[in-house]
Each structure stands twice: as structure tokens, then as C-alpha cells.
Amino acid sequence: MHLARPIMNIVQITPGAGGMYCGNCFRDNALVGALRKLGHSTLMVPLYLPMNLDEPDNSAGTPAFFNGVNVYLEQKSAFFRKAPHWLHEALASPRLLKLATGRAAKTRPEDVGAITLSMLRGEEGKQARELEELIAWLKTQPKPDIICLSNALLIGMVRRIKSELRAPVVCMLQGEDSFLDSLPNEYRAVCWKTLAERATEADLFLAPTHYFATRMTQRLNLRPESVRVVYNGINLDGYARPASTEFRSAHSAAPVLGFFARMCREKGLDLLIDAYILLRQRDRVKDLKLRVGGGCGPSDMPFVEAQRQKLKAAEVLHEVEFCPNLTRAAKLEFFRSLTLMSTPALYGEAFGLYVIEAMAAGVPVVQPRHASFPELIAATGGGMICEPTAKGLAASIEQLLCDPIALGGLSEAGRNAVFKDFSMERMAEDTAKVFEELKTNF
């Protein structure tokens, strides 16, 4: 006889990214939905700005805290930090949040060093009022068994939350290093130092790969036993079994190479375009097309335009299609149109949901020998690792596109692995096990 597993009250705290697509938001939203399906009472609390998702928002109906407008004004004005409650509330209006969303889409990491440091300082920072309001509201809800923070940049909340709510706090690790490393010199070191000091207050960290667990354990001087690995998962609804890659290659008018992520230099779009131009010049893969999908905000447009001009100069722009900010249905159709995908991010990707999304659609990937990619390819068998250069990418892409049998084998292996080990249900089950263990030992 199997005993029913205990039901937990879980609070998931996740920052919204406004008008930009955010992989962390996608992952957290999927996790909350899957935890609820397991029977756990899971409350998703949004911060800063609304979340831009391609699935139903699991934070709907929950008030947002650390309103982006107030956070900014509190950083800039000692007067506003003591402003009356009515003014504080008025500046949280949907209209002003919409304006803030547009501004956030143009914000670069190097512009937000002071706010980042203040948030890491928690109750000692300039947004302490926001933290107290969040805690006061959480006290009106059922007592949580676990409080989960979306990323380590929220670590400043831990001390006050644990003190007031008497519940263990788990902090996810989701690519904070690249953000912190991009801060100006005057803030970079002190932010890392503050994060490392505050990290000792969290009860447990969850990393999406062993690569990133090791990286952040070293950079924050964490106890290895305080860091656990749970692979990210995705919603597999709509990923119908595709025809084999060999069949598609033989019957389609032309093979299609894809890119899917935010359209920016950090995700390697310029590197893939350089590789694509090389492939077209060599012309061993006849009539190769390129489709570029993913998020594209105002701050990305100058970079994307520069890539268009590069393609135009190489006389292949007419063979390339840009597909920005796709809905979920359009994203699924995008992946189904591809023969092979590569998103050659070189900044130290902690996971890369796009790798798993492509494989779920039966699309093999070619990724650089860097960061989490070798681990994901080894865990799935759904792609190839190459040298992180345009020539290295081009050689591996060409090798696979000229070998439909190998391509079909990678397609099948990757898809089977994702459906077995990278679903949102599997992610939720593994996360719940960690939470139950922590709750028992707290």
C-alpha cells in the first residue's frame, strides 16, 4: 500500500520582465501549474512588472509586489521612500506599469547596478518598504511550508521572510552570473560580495544543471550539500510526433536551419548568421534556409538590423525569415518547420529551454562546446557539440544536414529523452521531492 504524499503550501516568488519574453518566467509558470496538478497548494507571487508568457498566467489574481515604478522612485528619492500610502498605490496603476514595461524593454544591465545592489541588501536597501508590504500580505495567506525565490538576485528577502514567516526558503539559480558580470565595475564586485554574504541565509539552492550548480557553488562559496540539481522541464502539449528528419529532408523543398532565443548577441545570433553565410558560400547543402525566432524588444532592434545588413551584403537576406515574439501556437509551428537548430550562446548559459523545446519537436541541435550544452546533449542524445566558432558551427551543421540517417537518429533520441526526463511534470515531481525533504528537516 502506497501512502499519499503530503500536500504542501508553496509560495513561488517570480519577477516579471514586462514586455520581454523571459525563460525564468516560463519555467516558473510551468512549475507552478505542474505542482498544482500534483495537489500542492501553490501561490505564484509576481514582482516588478507583468509577466509576458505564451501560456496561461498562473499568477493571475495575485497582487504584484515591488511595483517597478515604486522600486525605481524609491531608489532615486528619499522623499518617496516615506511617501503616503495613497501615492504609493496610485503609482501602481496598470497604465503606469505599462509605461514602465516599455522603459524596461530598453534597459541594459549596466544601467541598473545601484538598484541591483539595493535589492540584494534587502531590509537594509532602499526598497525595504516593498519587502515589508510583501511580508504583511503573505501573513494573510495560509502559512507556507516552502517559499521559493525565482533567482538569487532576490536573496535580500530571505532574512526578513524567514524571521517573520518561519518557513524554509529555497532559491533557484538561473543565470545570475552573466547579469552580475555585466554590471559596471563600481557595482560588480560589491554585488557579488553582498550576494555571497546573503546566500548563507537561504536553506537550499536549486540549479537547473550540474554545470551551473558547480559554477555558482564556486562563485558564492556555497556548501556543496546546499545545492541540488533539478533539470528544467517544459509543457509538452502540442508537440505531436513529427515525421522523421530523414523523411522531411527527402521530401521538403529545402532544409531549414533555425535559431530560437532572444535576438541578441549574448544568445549568439550573430555567430549563427556568420556560420549560415559560410554554409551558403560553400553551397554543399543546397538551398539552405534560415529562420530566426524568439524575443525581440526595442533594445534588440539595432542589433537585428545590423544582422539583416550583413545578410544583405552576402546576398542571402531573401533566404532568411525573422519571426519575433511568437505566440505558443506559432512557436510550435516554427519548430515543426525546422530541420536543424542552433542557438550558440557563449556567455555561460545555465540551461537553455530552447534546446529542449527544439528536441521535443524532433529537431536536433548543434550547440557550442560551452557551459551547460555538453551536459544537455549528453543527457538527451539529441544533438552535436562543436567548437564555439562560426567555422566550427558551419562544419557540424553541414555534417548533419548531409547525413539524413544520423539526423533522424538524433531527432528520435532527443525527442524520447525530453518526453521522459524534461517534462514539466517530471520537473514538478523532482522539485516536490526536494521541498518535502527540506520541510521535514526544517
N, C-alpha and C positions, 0 to 999 in steps of 0.2 A: 504494500500500500504506500502510495506516494503522498507525503504531507504537502499541503498547499504552501507555497512560498508566501512570506509575509508581505502585506501591502504597505508601501511606504508613501509618506508625504514628501514630495521632492519639489524644491524651488530651483528653477533654471533661470539665471540672470544673464541676458544677452543684449549687447549693444546693437542698435540698428545702424545701418550705413546710409540711410536716406535713399537717394535715387540710384545709388550704385548697387550692383549685384555683389554679394558677399558670401564667399564659401563657408565662413563660420556660421553665418545666419542660416544658410541652407542646412548645414549639418545639425545645428542645434534644434531647428524647427522639426527636422525629420526625427531626431532623437526623442523630442517631447511627444510627438504623435505616437511613436512606437512604444514608449514607456506607458502611455495611457492605454494602449491596446493590451499591454501586459497586465493592466489592472491597477497600476500605480497612480495615485493622485498627484499629477504633475502640473505645477503652475509655472508658466513662462512669463517672465517679467522683462519687458523691453526697456532699454535705456537710450538716451540721447535723441535719436531720430527714428522715424518709422522704418520697418524692415521692408526691403524690396525683394519679394520672393516669387518663385514661379509655381508655388503650391499654396494651399490654404494656410493662413497665418494662425499658428497655434497660440499666439499671444493676444489674439483678438479678445476684446472685452476687459483686458487688464490695463490699468493706467500705466503710462510711461513715466519713468523717473529720470533724474539727471537731464532734464529737458535741455536740448542743445543750445537754445538761446540763453537760458539762465546760466548754464555752465560757462559759456563764453563771457557773459557780463560779470559774473562773479570773479572770473579770472582778472578782468580788467578794472573793476571798480570796487573799492572798499565800501562805498556808499550802498551799492546794490546788494552787497552781502548782508546788509541789515535792512533792506527794503521791506515794506509791509507785505503781508501775505497776499493781499488782493493784487498787487502789482506783479508779484511772483507768478500768480496764477494766470493773469492776463497775458503774460509773455509766453505762456504755454499753449496759446491758441493754435488750432490747426493751420491757420493762414500764415502765422509767423514761422511755424515749423516747416511749412512748405518752402518759404523763403530761405530758411536755414539749410534745408536739404539741397537747394541749388548751390548755395555757397560751399557746403561740404563737398560737393562733387568736384569743386575746383581747388580744394585744399590739399596741400602736399605735406608729407610727414615732417619735412624740415620747417614747416610753419607752426607746428603745434607742440614744440618742445616744452614750453612753460606749462601748458595745460596738462600734458602727459605727466610731468613731474608732480604737479599739484594733486592729480588724481592718485598717483602712486603713494602719496603721503596720507591719503585717507582723511581721518578726522583732524589731522594737522594741516591739511590742504585748504585751499580757498573754496572748495565745494563741500565743506563739512555739513552745511545746511541740507544739501541734497541727500547726503548719506543718512542724516537723522530722519528725514521725511520718509525715505525708503524703509528704514527700520521700523518706524512708527506704523507704517501701513502693513508691513509683514506681521506685526504683532496682532493685527486684527484678523489674520488668516489662521487656519489650522496650524498648530505647531509643526514645523518641518522636521523630518528625520534627517534630511540631507539638503544642504544648499550648494548648488553647483554654479561656479562662475565660468563664463564662456572662454575667458583667456586671462593670462597673467597680468595684463595691464589693469585689471580690476582688483589686484591684490590688496590695495589700500583699504578695501572694505572689510577685510577678514577680521581684523582685531575687534572692531565695534560690533559686527554681526555676531561673532561668537560670544562676545560678552553679553549681549542683550538677548539673543535667541537660544543660546545654549544648545547649538546643533553643530555637527561637524561640517566643515567647508571643504569641498573639492574644487580644485582649479584645473581647468583644461589648459593644455599647452597647444597653441595653434598658430605658429608662425610669428611670434612676438619678436624674435631676434632680428629679422630683416627690418621690421619697423623701427626698433630701437637703434639699430646700427645706422639708419638713415637720418637720425636726428642731428642737429648741429653739434659741433664739438662741445659747446658750452653746456649742453644738456645730456649728451650721450652717456658719458661716464657716470654722472650723478644719478641718472635714471636707472642704469644697470645696478649701481650700488644700492639704491633705495629698493629696487625690486628684489635683490638678493636678501637684503635685511628683512623685508616684509614676508618673503617667501617662507621663512621659518614658522610663520603663524598659521599657514594652511595645513590641513590634516593630510591631504593627499593630492597628487597631481596625476592627471590622465593625459598621456601623449598619444598621438594618432599613429606613430610608427616607432620602432626601436631606434632608428636613426635619430629622430628628434628627441626621444627620451634621453639618449646618451648626450646629445648636444646640449640640451638645457640643464641636465644634471651637472655637467661640467661648468657651464657658464654661470649658473646660480649657486654652485657648491651645495647642491641638494644631497640628501641622503638617498642612495640608490633605492632603498626599500620604500621610499615615499613616492616613487614614480612608477605608475603602472601603464601598460600599453593596451589600448582598445582601438582596433582599426576602425576608421570611419566607414559608414555604410550609406547607401542611397535607397531611395524609393524606386523599386524595380517595376512598378506598374507602368505598362505601356511599352516595355522593352520586349516586344514579341520576338520570337526566334527568327532571325534573318536567314535569307538564302546564304549558302556558303560563299566565302570570299572568292573561291575558285570559280564558282558559277557566275558571280557578279562580274568578275574580271573578264570572263569569256563572252558575256552577253551584253555588257554595257558599252556605250559608245566610247567612253574614255574613263581611265582610272581617276579617282578624286582623292587628293591629299587634303587633310583637314587640320585646322588649328582651333582649339576651343579654350578660352580663358579671357580674362580682361585683356583688351587690346593695348598692351603697353610693353615697354622694353623689358621690364622685370620678368614678364612671362615668356620672353624670348621670341616675340613675333618678328622682330627684325632679323633674327638669326634664321628662323624658318624661311622667311622670304628670300634671304640670301641663298639658302640651300635650294629653294624652288627655282630660282633663276639659274643656278648651276645645272640643275636637272634639265631644264628646258634647253640650255645651251648644249648639253651633251646629247640630248634627244634620243637616249636609249629607251626611255619609257615614252611611247608615242602619245601625243595629245593629252598630257597630264594636266589636270585642272587643279586649282587651289580654292578651297572655301575656308573663310576665316569667320568664326563665330565667337560670341561672348560679349561681356560688358564693354561698353564704350561711353564714357562720360565726357563732359566738356573738357576736362584736363587732358584727356587722351586724344582728342581730335587732331591737334597739331602733329603728334607722332604718327597717327594713322595716315594723315595726308602726306607726310614725308615718305611713308612706305608706298603709297599709291604712286608718287612721283618716281620712286625707284623702279617700280614695276613698269611704269610707263616708259622710262628711259630704256628698259630692257625689252620693250615691245611685247610684253606679255600681260599687261593690265587687263585686256579684254578676256583673258582666260581665268581671271580671279574674281571671286564674289565675296563681298563683305556683308556679314549678317549680324548686325549688332542687336543686343538687348532682346533676345528671343523669349517668347513665352515657352512654357513647358512643352506644349504640343509641337511648336516649331523647333524646339531644341531636339526633341526625339526624332523628328523628320530630318533635321540637319545630320545627326549621327547616322541615320539609316542611309544617307546619301554618300557616305564616305567609304573609300576602300582602305585607307590607312590614315592614322592621325599622329601628329607630333606637336607637343607644346613644350618646347625646350627651355623651360625656366632655369636660370642659372644662379638665382640668389639664395638657394638653400631651402627649397620647397619642403615643408613639413609633411605634406601628404600629396595633395593634388587630386581633388574629386573628379576632375575631368578625365583622368586616366581610367578610373573605374567606370565612369559613365560611358566612355567610348567602348570599353570591353563589354559592358552589359549589352550594347547594341551589336556585338560581334565584330567590332572594329579593332584590329591590332594596333599597337602603338610603337613608335620609335622614340625613345627618350634618352637624354644625355646621361653619361656615367657620373652622376652627381646627386647629392642629397638623398631624398627618400626613394628616388626612381629605381635604383637597383633592387632595393628591398621589395617594392611593389611588383616588379617584373618577376622576381624570384618566387614571390608568393602566389602569383597567378599563372605564370607561363604564357601571358597574353601579349608579349611584345619582345622587342630587342633593345639592348642598351648599346649606345655608340659613344664615340668621342665627342665632347661638347664643342664642336666647331661646325661651321657650315659645310665643310668638306666631309666631315665625319657623318653628319646627318644625311647629306646627299647620298653618300655611298651606301649607308644602311637602308635608306628608303628605296633606293634603286634596286638593291639586292632582293628585297622582299617583293617589290612590285614585279620583278622579273621571275618570281618563283611562286606561282599561284598555289601550288601544293603546300609549301611552307606557310604561306599567308593564311590558307584555310585552316591549317593545324593550329596556328596561333589564335585565330578567331574563335575556334571551338574551345580551346583550353582556357582562354581568358574569360569567355562568357560563362563557362561552367564554374570557374573559380569564384567569379563575382556573385553568381546566384547562390553559391554555397557559403561563402565566407564574408561577403561585403554588402549584405542587405541591411536595411535599417533595422529589421527585426533582430538580426544577429548582433548588430551594434548595441541595441537596447538590452538584449539578454546579457551580453557581456558586461555592459555598464551597470546593470541592476545587480549583478553578482558582486561587483566591486563595492557598490553602495551598501548592499546588505552586510558585507563583511565589515565595512567601516562602521556602520551603525551598531553592529553587535559589539565591536571592540571600543567604541567611544566612551 
